[in-house]
Amino acid sequence: MKYYIIAGEASGDLHGSNLMKALFKNDAQAEIRFWGGDLMQSVGGTLVKHYRDLAFMGFAEVVSNLGTILRNISFCKKDILEFNPDVIVFIDYPGFNMRIAKWAKKQGIKTHYYIAPQVWAWKENRIKAIKRDFDQLSVILPFEKEYFEQKHNFPVTFVGHPLIDAIHNRPQSDEIAFKKAHGLDDRPIIALLPGSRKQEISKMLQLMLNVVPDFPDYQFVIAGAPSQDFSFYEPFLQGKTIKFVSNKTYDLLAIAHAALVTSGTATLETALFKVPEIVCYRANPISYQIAKRIITLKYISLVNLIMDEPVVAELIQDELNHDRIQEELHKILDPNYRTQLLAKYDELETKLGGLGASEKTAAHIRNNLT
């Protein structure tokens, strides 16, 4: 079979690479052409475009690069027709992928969405296009199956969360060598995951680092985003009192004792590494008030959304301050509290379906082509 895969972000590259491994294993005759990154390229197949050439964030950046975006869409359509795939697999990246899917459906090409847009959180009007333009939908969050099938009468397949596979299959690092390489001592580590964008990182680190003097028996380590240079983080290191690790977040979480995490997928990754965490979020007040009216969810972290209860503390807006961070950090460092929290993390992993999301998705795709 011939597979055309489109992943437009780093997370899509990770999950796409694991899906490709499963497709090659499941289909000895598989031919794969893809948009993705280094991880997908390392598996095999043919890379068409790298995701670093596709990432335009924010209204102003999208407008200023509109010509490039439109050329990419046109090129993608032409490339698909020349390759003539049996199926196109779309991984997240909805702004681009949903436009291609609408066109592909009219060409009579099979369409499969893996890791669909979070329409349950916002832009619910996209559900009409999803039902119209996609033959199959593989969802990765347990509540998404009920959402699509019961609320919108659209059959989907829950395959489990690919992060479990990614974490389980990652190369193991040597803890002693890792600590030595990054100048870490023997004190327990509190990992700081402040996000990936400069404005977000600056805001979060200023708040997170305020509590460092209150915990002298711990070492605080910033997890640097691959998209940012060391020079950007250097002013936050307080004369090297604060340690820094670049593009090694999983290795850091594997040995961390606790973490302060900006909301997003990182909250789920931290929980799957069984690290007690505090979820931190502060936005522009006007933007936050607008978002509250658009997004009507009980929680902001994936951990709490999946468990449907406040498993991890969420410090939002004015609640994200020195006293509250200090209070919650003391709580998750307490051995008795940690035991209860880690038991909830085990429940979370069970709810997420355990190992095998990539294999289940590959089999689902194949079964609907034969």
C-alpha positions in Angstrom: 0.0 0.0 0.0 1.0 3.6 -0.6 0.7 6.0 2.4 1.0 9.8 2.3 1.5 11.2 5.8 1.3 14.9 6.8 2.7 16.0 10.2 3.4 19.7 10.5 4.9 20.0 14.0 7.5 18.4 16.3 4.9 16.4 18.2 3.5 15.1 14.9 7.0 14.1 13.8 7.4 12.0 17.0 4.0 10.3 16.7 4.4 10.0 12.9 7.7 8.2 13.3 6.2 5.6 15.6 3.2 5.2 13.3 5.6 4.7 10.3 7.5 2.0 12.2 4.2 0.2 12.8 3.1 0.6 9.2 6.3 -0.9 7.8 6.0 -3.7 10.3 2.3 -4.3 9.4 2.7 -3.9 5.7 5.9 -5.4 4.0 5.0 -3.6 0.8 4.4 -0.2 2.3 5.6 2.9 0.4 5.5 6.1 2.5 5.9 9.7 1.4 5.6 12.3 4.2 5.7 15.8 5.5 7.4 15.6 8.9 10.8 15.9 10.5 14.1 14.1 11.4 12.4 11.4 13.5 10.2 10.3 10.6 13.1 10.6 8.2 15.1 8.2 10.3 12.5 5.5 10.0 12.5 5.5 6.2 10.2 6.6 3.4 10.6 9.8 1.5 10.6 13.3 3.2 8.7 15.9 1.1 8.9 18.9 3.4 10.3 19.4 6.9 8.0 20.8 9.6 10.4 23.6 10.4 9.5 25.2 7.1 5.8 25.0 8.0 5.5 26.4 11.5 3.8 29.8 11.4 2.4 30.8 14.8 0.1 33.7 15.5 -2.1 35.9 13.3 0.6 38.3 12.2 3.0 35.6 11.2 0.4 33.7 9.3 -0.6 36.8 7.3 3.0 37.8 6.5 3.7 34.3 5.3 0.4 33.7 3.5 2.0 33.4 0.1 4.3 30.6 1.4 1.4 28.8 3.0 -0.7 28.9 -0.2 2.3 27.6 -2.2 2.7 24.8 0.2 -0.9 23.8 -0.1 -0.7 23.9 -3.9 2.5 21.9 -3.9 1.1 19.3 -1.5 -2.0 18.7 -3.7 0.3 18.3 -6.8 2.6 15.9 -4.9 -0.3 13.8 -3.7 -1.7 13.4 -7.2 1.7 12.4 -8.5 2.3 9.8 -5.7 -1.3 8.5 -6.0 -1.6 7.1 -2.4 -4.1 4.5 -1.2 -4.7 6.7 1.9 -3.6 10.1 3.3 -2.9 10.0 7.1 -3.2 13.4 8.7 -1.6 14.0 12.1 -2.9 16.9 14.1 -1.9 20.3 12.4 -5.6 21.2 11.6 -5.2 24.5 9.8 -3.3 22.9 6.9 -4.5 19.3 7.1 -8.2 20.1 7.0 -7.8 22.1 3.8 -5.9 19.2 2.2 -8.5 16.7 3.4 -11.4 18.6 1.9 -9.7 18.6 -1.5 -8.5 15.0 -1.2 -12.0 13.7 -0.4 -13.2 15.2 -3.7 -10.4 13.4 -5.5 -11.7 10.1 -4.1 -8.6 9.5 -1.9 -9.1 7.7 1.4 -8.5 10.1 4.4 -7.6 9.1 7.9 -7.2 11.6 10.8 -4.8 10.5 13.6 -4.8 12.9 16.6 -7.7 15.1 15.5 -8.2 18.7 16.5 -9.4 19.3 20.0 -12.9 20.4 18.8 -14.2 19.5 22.3 -12.3 22.4 23.7 -12.8 25.1 21.0 -13.8 25.6 17.3 -16.5 22.9 17.6 -17.9 24.1 14.3 -15.0 22.1 12.7 -16.9 18.9 13.4 -19.0 19.4 10.3 -15.9 19.4 8.1 -14.4 16.4 10.0 -17.5 14.3 9.4 -17.6 15.4 5.7 -13.9 15.1 4.8 -12.6 12.1 6.8 -13.3 8.4 6.3 -11.7 7.4 9.6 -10.7 9.1 12.8 -8.3 7.6 15.4 -8.6 9.4 18.7 -6.1 9.3 21.5 -8.1 10.6 24.6 -10.7 8.3 26.1 -13.4 10.9 26.4 -13.1 11.8 22.7 -14.8 8.6 21.7 -17.9 9.4 23.6 -17.7 13.0 22.4 -17.7 12.2 18.7 -20.0 9.2 18.8 -22.6 10.3 21.3 -22.7 14.0 20.8 -22.0 14.1 17.1 -22.9 10.6 15.8 -19.6 10.1 14.2 -18.0 6.6 14.7 -14.3 6.8 15.8 -11.7 4.4 17.1 -9.9 5.0 20.4 -6.3 3.7 20.0 -4.7 5.0 23.2 -2.2 7.8 23.6 1.0 7.6 21.6 3.0 9.3 24.3 2.9 6.1 26.3 4.7 4.4 23.4 7.1 7.3 22.9 8.1 7.3 26.6 8.3 3.6 26.9 10.5 3.2 23.7 12.8 6.1 24.3 16.6 5.4 24.6 17.5 5.2 28.3 20.1 7.7 29.4 22.7 7.1 32.1 21.7 9.2 35.1 25.2 9.6 36.5 26.6 10.7 33.1 23.6 13.0 32.5 24.1 14.8 35.9 27.8 15.2 35.3 27.3 16.6 31.8 24.9 19.2 33.0 26.6 20.1 36.3 23.9 18.6 38.5 24.6 17.6 42.1 23.0 14.9 44.3 20.1 17.0 45.6 16.6 16.0 44.4 15.6 17.8 41.2 12.7 20.1 40.7 12.2 20.4 36.9 10.9 23.7 35.4 9.0 23.3 32.1 8.1 26.9 31.2 6.9 26.3 27.6 8.4 26.8 24.2 7.7 30.5 23.1 9.8 33.3 24.3 7.1 35.5 25.9 5.6 32.5 27.6 9.0 31.2 28.9 10.0 34.6 30.3 6.7 35.1 32.1 6.6 31.6 33.6 10.3 31.5 34.7 10.0 34.8 36.5 7.2 33.3 38.6 8.6 29.8 39.0 12.1 31.0 40.1 10.7 33.2 42.9 10.4 30.1 45.1 14.0 28.8 44.6 15.3 30.3 47.9 12.5 28.5 49.8 13.8 25.1 48.9 17.6 25.0 49.4 17.6 21.2 49.7 16.5 20.9 46.1 18.1 21.9 42.8 16.0 23.6 40.1 16.6 22.7 36.5 15.1 24.5 33.5 14.1 22.3 30.6 15.1 24.3 27.5 12.9 24.1 24.4 14.7 23.1 21.2 13.3 26.2 19.5 15.3 28.6 21.8 19.0 29.2 22.0 20.9 29.0 25.3 21.6 32.8 25.2 17.8 33.4 25.7 17.8 31.3 29.0 21.2 32.6 30.3 19.8 35.6 32.2 17.5 33.3 34.2 20.3 31.1 35.5 21.2 33.5 38.4 24.9 33.1 38.1 24.6 29.4 37.4 22.6 28.8 40.6 19.8 27.5 38.4 20.8 24.6 36.1 19.8 24.3 32.5 19.2 21.3 30.1 18.5 21.9 26.4 16.3 19.6 24.4 16.6 16.8 27.0 13.2 17.1 28.7 12.5 13.4 28.8 15.9 12.6 30.3 15.3 15.3 32.9 11.8 14.1 33.8 13.2 10.5 34.2 15.2 11.7 37.2 13.1 14.6 38.5 11.5 14.5 41.9 8.9 17.2 41.2 8.0 19.7 38.4 6.5 23.0 37.7 4.9 22.8 34.3 3.2 25.3 32.0 -0.1 23.9 30.8 -0.1 21.8 27.6 1.0 18.3 26.5 3.9 18.6 28.9 1.5 18.2 31.9 0.6 14.7 30.5 4.2 13.8 29.7 5.2 14.7 33.3 2.4 12.6 34.8 3.4 9.6 32.5 7.0 9.9 33.9 5.3 9.6 37.4 6.6 13.1 38.5 4.4 15.0 40.9 3.7 18.4 39.3 2.0 21.8 39.6 0.4 23.1 36.5 1.1 26.8 35.9 -0.8 29.1 33.6 -1.0 32.9 33.2 -2.1 34.8 30.1 -2.8 38.4 29.2 -5.9 39.3 31.3 -7.9 40.3 28.3 -6.9 37.2 26.3 -7.8 35.0 29.3 -11.2 36.5 29.7 -11.9 36.0 26.0 -10.6 32.4 26.2 -12.8 31.7 29.2 -15.9 32.5 27.1 -14.7 30.4 24.1 -13.3 27.4 26.0 -15.7 26.0 28.6 -13.7 23.2 30.2 -13.5 22.4 33.9 -9.7 22.1 33.8 -6.8 23.3 31.7 -4.5 20.3 32.2 -4.9 17.1 30.2 -4.3 15.1 33.4 -7.4 16.5 35.1 -9.5 16.5 31.9 -8.8 12.8 31.4 -9.4 11.9 35.0 -12.3 14.3 35.3 -11.1 15.3 38.7 -8.5 17.7 40.1 -5.6 15.2 40.4 -2.9 17.9 39.9 -3.0 21.5 41.2 -3.7 24.1 38.6 -2.5 27.6 39.4 -4.2 29.9 37.0 -3.8 33.7 36.5 -3.6 35.5 40.0 -3.5 32.1 41.7 0.0 31.7 40.2 2.0 33.6 42.7 4.9 32.9 45.1 2.8 31.9 48.1 0.6 29.4 46.2 3.5 27.9 44.3 5.4 27.4 47.6 2.3 25.9 49.3 1.6 23.4 46.5 5.3 22.5 46.1 5.5 21.7 49.8 2.4 19.5 49.3 3.8 17.4 46.4 7.1 17.0 48.2 5.4 15.3 51.1 5.8 11.5 50.9 2.2 10.6 51.9 0.7 13.0 49.4 3.1 11.7 46.7 2.0 8.2 47.3 -1.7 9.1 46.6 -0.8 11.2 43.6 1.3 8.4 42.0 -1.6 6.0 42.4 -3.7 8.4 40.4 -1.0 8.6 37.8 -1.3 4.8 37.4 -5.0 5.1 36.9 -4.4 7.8 34.3 -2.1 5.5 32.3 -4.7 2.7 32.4 -7.4 5.1 31.1 -5.1 6.1 28.3 -5.1 2.6 26.9 -1.6 1.4 27.7 1.0 0.5 25.1 0.3 0.0 21.4 -1.4 3.2 20.1 0.8 3.2 16.9 0.2 -0.5 16.2 -3.5 -0.1 16.7 -3.7 2.9 14.4 -1.6 1.1 11.7 -3.9 -1.9 11.9 -7.0 0.3 11.7 -5.7 2.0 8.6 -4.8 -1.2 6.9 -8.0 -3.0 7.8 -10.0 -0.2 6.1 -8.0 -0.4 2.9 -8.3 -4.1 2.3 
